[in-house]
Amino acid sequence: MGSMDSVQAQSRQAEVTGRLRSKRWAKVKVNYELYLFLLPTVLYFGIFHYVPMYGVQIAFKNFLAVKGIWDSPWVGFQHFERFFNSYQAVAVIKNTVVLGLYDLAVKFPVPIVLALLLNQIVSTRYKKFIQTVTYAPHFISTVVLVGMVYLFLSPRTGLVNRLLGLFGLDSIFFMGEAVYVKSVYVFSGLWQEAGWAMIIYLAALTSINSELHEAAVVDGASKFKRIVHIDLPGIMPTIMILLILNLGNFMSIGFEKIFLLQNPLNVESAEIIQTYVYKVGFLGADFSYSAAIGLFNSVINCFLLVMANYMAKKFSETSLW
């Protein structure tokens, strides 16, 4: 009797599963255009982000090109131990963390403030002009931007040092002193990306019900109070999502600009994990060692992303999952 009941239960479960699958396929057929639009994105991430993860195993091997990834000898955590025992590890990790914190503290809140202020401008023409001026630098290439930085900060002919001379101050060799390179990186990036990042917050502000502002004006609320009590809470979900994503890329500062800003005089402050991986991996051809360092960097980013999402979900209603 018990075996018969078990067979019947399994058959009912199989029938329910079959119905669910048929319903799913029916939804896919009805909305097939949406899935076709999604397909290129899925293929992109699958081919260029997930398939290459197969090669991550060389971080635990002594990679030999003649043997390939699979047949190279396994060495475990030897490359990780080598990195953490090296004299560069502390300096490289410290520079990456300090630059990441500096970059996040400066570049994350500024677009929010710009969006809140620009949203208060009544003139549509003036608002569009400000938007264009602020996000136009985004389209300047990194190489050109660094060239502009060197030009403006030149100790002899640079605009900044000429202005300092007008006030009787000595010329400063900004790119030749390690103490300035982080500020140059952060504020040049702020000038280039603040306007572009502002667009997302402006789009979020347009979704706020205008009747809330009308009611606040009737009650005598000032513009500042309307920003604090209406606009800011209205875009808070967007702020939280972008903050989580920024924390998920906290250790991935970027390679091109900081590498181009480096020189023998400031490298002690400008050497980060990405540039170090490039030098030991591609220039030094030590692929397994560089893969181990890159994997360590990615694990930290993943941990920060999960923790940021957990904290956001715990203290607010907004999270990625």
GUPAPA-360491 format. One record per residue (C-alpha): chain; residue number from 1; x, y, z. Coordinates in steps of 0.001 Angstrom, whole numbers, plus 500000, padded with zeros to 6 digits. Each point is the difference from the previous one (the first is absolute). Last residue first. Layout:
! GUPAPA-360491
+-------+------+--------+--------+--------+
| chain | resi |      X |      Y |      Z |
+-------+------+--------+--------+--------+
|     A |  NUM |      X |      Y |      Z |
...
+-------+------+--------+--------+--------+
***
This chain:
! GUPAPA-360491
+-------+------+--------+--------+--------+
| chain | resi |      X |      Y |      Z |
+-------+------+--------+--------+--------+
|     A |  321 | 518856 | 540472 | 495276 |
|     A |  320 | 501431 | 503349 | 498911 |
|     A |  319 | 498772 | 501779 | 503102 |
|     A |  318 | 497528 | 502664 | 501083 |
|     A |  317 | 497586 | 499672 | 502927 |
|     A |  316 | 502396 | 501518 | 502509 |
|     A |  315 | 502113 | 499028 | 503022 |
|     A |  314 | 500303 | 496241 | 499454 |
|     A |  313 | 499804 | 500026 | 496202 |
|     A |  312 | 502642 | 502723 | 499782 |
|     A |  311 | 502232 | 498126 | 502451 |
|     A |  310 | 499660 | 496759 | 498041 |
|     A |  309 | 500613 | 501730 | 496658 |
|     A |  308 | 503130 | 501682 | 501364 |
|     A |  307 | 501204 | 496681 | 501447 |
|     A |  306 | 499465 | 498134 | 496723 |
|     A |  305 | 501707 | 502712 | 497944 |
|     A |  304 | 502897 | 500306 | 502457 |
|     A |  303 | 500579 | 496238 | 499876 |
|     A |  302 | 499923 | 499997 | 496192 |
|     A |  301 | 502489 | 502861 | 499846 |
|     A |  300 | 502321 | 498225 | 502441 |
|     A |  299 | 499759 | 496805 | 497941 |
|     A |  298 | 500810 | 501950 | 496826 |
|     A |  297 | 503192 | 501474 | 501495 |
|     A |  296 | 501160 | 496587 | 501215 |
|     A |  295 | 499312 | 498622 | 496526 |
|     A |  294 | 502104 | 502765 | 498457 |
|     A |  293 | 502888 | 499226 | 502345 |
|     A |  292 | 499788 | 496287 | 499185 |
|     A |  291 | 499795 | 500725 | 496273 |
|     A |  290 | 503136 | 502167 | 500263 |
|     A |  289 | 501913 | 497140 | 501602 |
|     A |  288 | 498762 | 497488 | 497438 |
|     A |  287 | 500849 | 502242 | 497069 |
|     A |  286 | 503578 | 500916 | 500890 |
|     A |  285 | 500822 | 501408 | 496550 |
|     A |  284 | 501889 | 502924 | 501621 |
|     A |  283 | 498496 | 502644 | 497730 |
|     A |  282 | 496622 | 498314 | 499723 |
|     A |  281 | 499503 | 498497 | 503436 |
|     A |  280 | 502420 | 501812 | 502321 |
|     A |  279 | 499418 | 503442 | 498509 |
|     A |  278 | 496320 | 499619 | 499238 |
|     A |  277 | 499235 | 498531 | 503422 |
|     A |  276 | 501839 | 502922 | 501642 |
|     A |  275 | 497975 | 502484 | 497961 |
|     A |  274 | 496730 | 498401 | 501094 |
|     A |  273 | 501052 | 499550 | 503639 |
|     A |  272 | 501021 | 503622 | 500479 |
|     A |  271 | 503308 | 501853 | 499567 |
|     A |  270 | 499250 | 503732 | 500133 |
|     A |  269 | 501515 | 500914 | 503389 |
|     A |  268 | 503400 | 498351 | 499530 |
|     A |  267 | 499743 | 500763 | 496274 |
|     A |  266 | 500269 | 503755 | 500556 |
|     A |  265 | 503577 | 500804 | 498914 |
|     A |  264 | 500526 | 497035 | 497655 |
|     A |  263 | 496889 | 500956 | 497987 |
|     A |  262 | 496358 | 499037 | 500271 |
|     A |  261 | 497192 | 502128 | 498575 |
|     A |  260 | 499658 | 497712 | 496967 |
|     A |  259 | 499590 | 496982 | 502281 |
|     A |  258 | 497425 | 501838 | 502153 |
|     A |  257 | 498049 | 500851 | 496869 |
|     A |  256 | 500029 | 496616 | 498304 |
|     A |  255 | 499508 | 497512 | 502822 |
|     A |  254 | 496736 | 500570 | 501769 |
|     A |  253 | 499033 | 500186 | 503635 |
|     A |  252 | 498859 | 496412 | 500277 |
|     A |  251 | 500289 | 499739 | 503793 |
|     A |  250 | 496695 | 501772 | 500631 |
|     A |  249 | 498174 | 498394 | 497088 |
|     A |  248 | 497339 | 498337 | 502181 |
|     A |  247 | 500011 | 503136 | 502142 |
|     A |  246 | 498979 | 501988 | 496935 |
|     A |  245 | 497208 | 497536 | 499213 |
|     A |  244 | 498668 | 500239 | 503558 |
|     A |  243 | 500177 | 503803 | 499862 |
|     A |  242 | 498187 | 500004 | 496661 |
|     A |  241 | 497155 | 497929 | 501455 |
|     A |  240 | 499826 | 502150 | 503145 |
|     A |  239 | 499932 | 503284 | 498066 |
|     A |  238 | 497244 | 498717 | 497715 |
|     A |  237 | 497910 | 498972 | 503026 |
|     A |  236 | 500683 | 503453 | 501567 |
|     A |  235 | 498711 | 501902 | 496969 |
|     A |  234 | 496631 | 500927 | 501523 |
|     A |  233 | 501423 | 500418 | 503515 |
|     A |  232 | 502361 | 502703 | 498615 |
|     A |  231 | 497381 | 501774 | 497917 |
|     A |  230 | 497209 | 500274 | 502571 |
|     A |  229 | 501231 | 500775 | 503545 |
|     A |  228 | 503516 | 501339 | 499416 |
|     A |  227 | 499427 | 501602 | 496594 |
|     A |  226 | 496654 | 501440 | 501045 |
|     A |  225 | 501595 | 501355 | 503179 |
|     A |  224 | 502720 | 501725 | 497961 |
|     A |  223 | 497474 | 501437 | 497571 |
|     A |  222 | 498042 | 501559 | 502880 |
|     A |  221 | 496767 | 498512 | 501325 |
|     A |  220 | 497086 | 502456 | 500296 |
|     A |  219 | 497169 | 497454 | 500324 |
|     A |  218 | 498833 | 500907 | 496496 |
|     A |  217 | 503523 | 499381 | 498712 |
|     A |  216 | 500025 | 496554 | 501674 |
|     A |  215 | 496671 | 499111 | 498377 |
|     A |  214 | 501332 | 500957 | 496581 |
|     A |  213 | 503204 | 498060 | 500647 |
|     A |  212 | 498051 | 496854 | 500894 |
|     A |  211 | 497715 | 500541 | 497001 |
|     A |  210 | 503061 | 499719 | 497732 |
|     A |  209 | 500148 | 496239 | 500680 |
|     A |  208 | 503630 | 498859 | 499934 |
|     A |  207 | 500836 | 498049 | 496828 |
|     A |  206 | 501938 | 502934 | 498499 |
|     A |  205 | 502433 | 499837 | 502927 |
|     A |  204 | 501103 | 496485 | 499000 |
|     A |  203 | 500965 | 501226 | 496532 |
|     A |  202 | 501979 | 502846 | 501566 |
|     A |  201 | 501722 | 497436 | 502241 |
|     A |  200 | 501072 | 497906 | 497018 |
|     A |  199 | 501182 | 503070 | 498071 |
|     A |  198 | 502270 | 501119 | 502878 |
|     A |  197 | 502418 | 497157 | 499287 |
|     A |  196 | 500863 | 501649 | 496659 |
|     A |  195 | 500465 | 503409 | 501583 |
|     A |  194 | 502291 | 498668 | 502714 |
|     A |  193 | 502133 | 497883 | 497625 |
|     A |  192 | 502750 | 502205 | 498528 |
|     A |  191 | 500342 | 502657 | 502686 |
|     A |  190 | 499834 | 497363 | 502733 |
|     A |  189 | 502567 | 497866 | 498186 |
|     A |  188 | 502407 | 502948 | 499917 |
|     A |  187 | 499210 | 500471 | 503679 |
|     A |  186 | 500770 | 496396 | 500966 |
|     A |  185 | 503172 | 499434 | 497964 |
|     A |  184 | 501562 | 503379 | 500841 |
|     A |  183 | 499164 | 499469 | 503667 |
|     A |  182 | 501667 | 496579 | 499948 |
|     A |  181 | 503096 | 501363 | 498222 |
|     A |  180 | 500601 | 502889 | 502415 |
|     A |  179 | 501919 | 498378 | 502882 |
|     A |  178 | 502264 | 498039 | 497662 |
|     A |  177 | 501733 | 503119 | 498707 |
|     A |  176 | 501149 | 500282 | 496382 |
|     A |  175 | 496581 | 500359 | 498424 |
|     A |  174 | 499145 | 503070 | 502064 |
|     A |  173 | 503333 | 501800 | 499551 |
|     A |  172 | 498921 | 503078 | 501918 |
|     A |  171 | 501003 | 503568 | 499076 |
|     A |  170 | 500526 | 502341 | 502917 |
|     A |  169 | 497260 | 502378 | 501089 |
|     A |  168 | 499939 | 503749 | 499319 |
|     A |  167 | 496290 | 500129 | 499242 |
|     A |  166 | 500593 | 500367 | 496261 |
|     A |  165 | 502480 | 497128 | 500240 |
|     A |  164 | 497269 | 497653 | 501224 |
|     A |  163 | 497960 | 500892 | 496924 |
|     A |  162 | 503003 | 499175 | 497805 |
|     A |  161 | 500356 | 496725 | 501890 |
|     A |  160 | 496416 | 499033 | 499175 |
|     A |  159 | 500256 | 501033 | 496329 |
|     A |  158 | 503061 | 497823 | 499398 |
|     A |  157 | 503042 | 501502 | 498259 |
|     A |  156 | 502792 | 499335 | 502488 |
|     A |  155 | 498811 | 497457 | 502600 |
|     A |  154 | 497604 | 498329 | 497516 |
|     A |  153 | 496663 | 499417 | 501694 |
|     A |  152 | 497790 | 501159 | 497116 |
|     A |  151 | 501984 | 498096 | 497357 |
|     A |  150 | 500459 | 496843 | 502047 |
|     A |  149 | 496273 | 499935 | 500747 |
|     A |  148 | 499109 | 500670 | 496349 |
|     A |  147 | 502151 | 497059 | 498923 |
|     A |  146 | 498284 | 497861 | 502638 |
|     A |  145 | 496618 | 500968 | 498532 |
|     A |  144 | 501155 | 499263 | 496438 |
|     A |  143 | 501124 | 496516 | 501017 |
|     A |  142 | 496776 | 499359 | 501911 |
|     A |  141 | 497821 | 500929 | 497037 |
|     A |  140 | 497720 | 503017 | 500244 |
|     A |  139 | 496347 | 498962 | 499688 |
|     A |  138 | 499297 | 500459 | 503705 |
|     A |  137 | 501207 | 503602 | 499709 |
|     A |  136 | 496625 | 500868 | 498312 |
|     A |  135 | 497996 | 499095 | 503122 |
|     A |  134 | 500322 | 503317 | 501802 |
|     A |  133 | 499737 | 502386 | 497049 |
|     A |  132 | 497021 | 498180 | 498491 |
|     A |  131 | 498115 | 499869 | 503285 |
|     A |  130 | 500649 | 503673 | 500705 |
|     A |  129 | 498692 | 500974 | 496547 |
|     A |  128 | 496941 | 497780 | 500403 |
|     A |  127 | 499168 | 501693 | 503318 |
|     A |  126 | 500479 | 503468 | 498492 |
|     A |  125 | 497569 | 499175 | 497185 |
|     A |  124 | 497443 | 498445 | 502372 |
|     A |  123 | 499953 | 503049 | 502277 |
|     A |  122 | 498517 | 499004 | 503368 |
|     A |  121 | 503171 | 498777 | 501697 |
|     A |  120 | 499159 | 497912 | 503075 |
|     A |  119 | 500883 | 496721 | 498286 |
|     A |  118 | 503510 | 501328 | 499428 |
|     A |  117 | 500561 | 500241 | 503741 |
|     A |  116 | 498817 | 496466 | 500761 |
|     A |  115 | 501919 | 498581 | 497027 |
|     A |  114 | 503204 | 501802 | 500973 |
|     A |  113 | 499716 | 498806 | 503607 |
|     A |  112 | 499515 | 496391 | 498878 |
|     A |  111 | 502842 | 500265 | 497481 |
|     A |  110 | 502299 | 501243 | 502831 |
|     A |  109 | 499162 | 497219 | 502484 |
|     A |  108 | 501816 | 497119 | 498222 |
|     A |  107 | 503111 | 501706 | 498635 |
|     A |  106 | 501587 | 501305 | 503187 |
|     A |  105 | 499512 | 497255 | 502596 |
|     A |  104 | 500183 | 497228 | 497399 |
|     A |  103 | 503292 | 501220 | 498509 |
|     A |  102 | 501623 | 500538 | 503382 |
|     A |  101 | 498853 | 496582 | 501209 |
|     A |  100 | 501284 | 498299 | 496840 |
|     A |   99 | 503286 | 501935 | 500095 |
|     A |   98 | 500555 | 498985 | 503618 |
|     A |   97 | 499082 | 496354 | 499323 |
|     A |   96 | 502158 | 499679 | 496874 |
|     A |   95 | 502978 | 501820 | 501525 |
|     A |   94 | 499829 | 497813 | 503118 |
|     A |   93 | 499748 | 496803 | 497953 |
|     A |   92 | 503036 | 500964 | 497906 |
|     A |   91 | 502066 | 501159 | 502984 |
|     A |   90 | 499225 | 496917 | 502096 |
|     A |   89 | 500637 | 497553 | 497153 |
|     A |   88 | 503193 | 501551 | 498616 |
|     A |   87 | 502299 | 498483 | 502682 |
|     A |   86 | 498960 | 496502 | 498982 |
|     A |   85 | 498585 | 497522 | 502544 |
|     A |   84 | 496394 | 500657 | 498967 |
|     A |   83 | 500897 | 499527 | 496332 |
|     A |   82 | 502015 | 496810 | 500479 |
|     A |   81 | 497302 | 498528 | 502214 |
|     A |   80 | 497423 | 500631 | 497265 |
|     A |   79 | 502297 | 498433 | 497417 |
|     A |   78 | 500514 | 496846 | 502104 |
|     A |   77 | 496302 | 499517 | 500707 |
|     A |   76 | 499765 | 496662 | 498201 |
|     A |   75 | 502965 | 499092 | 497748 |
|     A |   74 | 498304 | 497885 | 497286 |
|     A |   73 | 502154 | 499203 | 496980 |
|     A |   72 | 498798 | 501229 | 496571 |
|     A |   71 | 497907 | 497399 | 498156 |
|     A |   70 | 496677 | 501867 | 500045 |
|     A |   69 | 501287 | 503476 | 499200 |
|     A |   68 | 502294 | 499071 | 497126 |
|     A |   67 | 503062 | 497767 | 500008 |
|     A |   66 | 502162 | 502109 | 497676 |
|     A |   65 | 498725 | 503221 | 501595 |
|     A |   64 | 501095 | 498962 | 503473 |
|     A |   63 | 497897 | 501254 | 502893 |
|     A |   62 | 501217 | 499098 | 503470 |
|     A |   61 | 496546 | 499346 | 501361 |
|     A |   60 | 497600 | 501439 | 502570 |
|     A |   59 | 499613 | 503378 | 498282 |
|     A |   58 | 499900 | 497986 | 496741 |
|     A |   57 | 496522 | 498890 | 501123 |
|     A |   56 | 498573 | 503374 | 499000 |
|     A |   55 | 500178 | 498877 | 496357 |
|     A |   54 | 496540 | 498428 | 500085 |
|     A |   53 | 498706 | 503413 | 501063 |
|     A |   52 | 500495 | 500943 | 496332 |
|     A |   51 | 496605 | 498335 | 499214 |
|     A |   50 | 498166 | 502188 | 502532 |
|     A |   49 | 501000 | 503554 | 499044 |
|     A |   48 | 500598 | 500284 | 496232 |
|     A |   47 | 497881 | 497183 | 498604 |
|     A |   46 | 497211 | 499808 | 502595 |
|     A |   45 | 499856 | 503734 | 500671 |
|     A |   44 | 499754 | 500805 | 496294 |
|     A |   43 | 497640 | 497115 | 499222 |
|     A |   42 | 497592 | 501095 | 502739 |
|     A |   41 | 500130 | 503592 | 498739 |
|     A |   40 | 499402 | 498898 | 496406 |
|     A |   39 | 497024 | 497792 | 501114 |
|     A |   38 | 498074 | 502647 | 501962 |
|     A |   37 | 498470 | 501592 | 496910 |
|     A |   36 | 499059 | 496510 | 498765 |
|     A |   35 | 498468 | 499274 | 503403 |
|     A |   34 | 497862 | 503118 | 499730 |
|     A |   33 | 498841 | 499005 | 496498 |
|     A |   32 | 499062 | 496506 | 501268 |
|     A |   31 | 497375 | 501396 | 502354 |
|     A |   30 | 497103 | 497675 | 499060 |
|     A |   29 | 502295 | 497066 | 499292 |
|     A |   28 | 501881 | 500482 | 503282 |
|     A |   27 | 496726 | 500193 | 501935 |
|     A |   26 | 498820 | 496721 | 498401 |
|     A |   25 | 503357 | 498425 | 500807 |
|     A |   24 | 499532 | 500934 | 503643 |
|     A |   23 | 496442 | 498663 | 500052 |
|     A |   22 | 501139 | 496699 | 498457 |
|     A |   21 | 502722 | 499714 | 502633 |
|     A |   20 | 497533 | 500624 | 502804 |
|     A |   19 | 497603 | 497387 | 498590 |
|     A |   18 | 502774 | 497421 | 499747 |
|     A |   17 | 501048 | 500620 | 503580 |
|     A |   16 | 496405 | 499522 | 501189 |
|     A |   15 | 499736 | 496722 | 498065 |
|     A |   14 | 503340 | 498764 | 501363 |
|     A |   13 | 498861 | 500798 | 503541 |
|     A |   12 | 496723 | 498163 | 499393 |
|     A |   11 | 501924 | 496993 | 498673 |
|     A |   10 | 502338 | 500060 | 502993 |
|     A |    9 | 497069 | 500154 | 502424 |
|     A |    8 | 498290 | 497095 | 498201 |
|     A |    7 | 503165 | 497899 | 500180 |
|     A |    6 | 500414 | 500757 | 503707 |
|     A |    5 | 496376 | 499157 | 500704 |
|     A |    4 | 500409 | 496662 | 498186 |
|     A |    3 | 503192 | 499231 | 501985 |
|     A |    2 | 498178 | 500679 | 503272 |
|     A |    1 | 497210 | 497620 | 499061 |
+-------+------+--------+--------+--------+
***
